[in-house]
């Protein structure tokens, strides 16, 4: 059985949690930050868990994670 390649784009975006899910960073923090409130930017810092519908595909892209 050959080894399965890890999707490198997914490896940079997702980290596995202890419970078996995946956490990801939030969008809208790259540019045009002047018009966004400090509260909004602060809340976008924290990572959130990947939606349950997407976990199966993430697990397939990251076989050895």
C-alpha positions in Angstrom: 0.0 0.0 0.0 1.6 3.3 -1.0 1.7 6.3 1.3 -0.9 9.0 0.9 0.2 12.5 0.1 -0.9 15.3 2.5 -2.6 18.2 0.9 -0.1 21.0 1.8 -2.6 23.8 1.5 -4.8 22.1 4.0 -1.9 21.4 6.3 -1.1 25.1 6.5 -4.8 26.0 7.3 -6.0 23.4 9.7 -4.6 22.0 13.0 -6.1 18.9 14.6 -7.7 19.2 18.1 -7.3 16.6 20.8 -11.0 15.6 20.4 -10.5 14.7 16.8 -11.9 17.9 15.2 -10.0 20.6 13.3 -9.5 24.2 14.2 -8.9 27.0 11.6 -8.2 30.7 11.6 -10.8 33.2 10.7 -11.0 35.3 7.5 -11.2 39.1 7.1 -8.0 39.9 9.0 -5.6 40.5 6.1 -6.3 44.0 4.8 -8.7 47.0 5.0 -8.5 46.9 8.8 -9.0 50.6 9.3 -12.8 50.5 8.9 -13.2 47.5 11.2 -13.8 48.0 14.8 -11.2 47.0 17.4 -13.7 44.6 18.9 -14.3 42.9 15.6 -10.6 42.5 14.9 -10.0 41.2 18.4 -12.7 38.6 18.0 -11.3 37.5 14.6 -8.0 36.5 16.3 -9.3 33.4 18.0 -9.4 30.2 16.0 -12.7 28.4 15.6 -13.5 24.7 14.9 -14.2 23.5 11.5 -17.9 22.8 10.7 -19.0 19.1 11.2 -19.9 18.8 7.5 -16.3 19.7 6.5 -14.4 17.5 9.0 -14.6 14.4 6.7 -12.9 16.1 3.8 -10.3 17.7 6.0 -9.5 14.3 7.5 -9.0 12.9 4.0 -6.7 15.7 3.0 -4.6 15.3 6.2 -4.1 11.5 6.6 -1.2 11.7 9.1 -2.3 14.6 11.1 
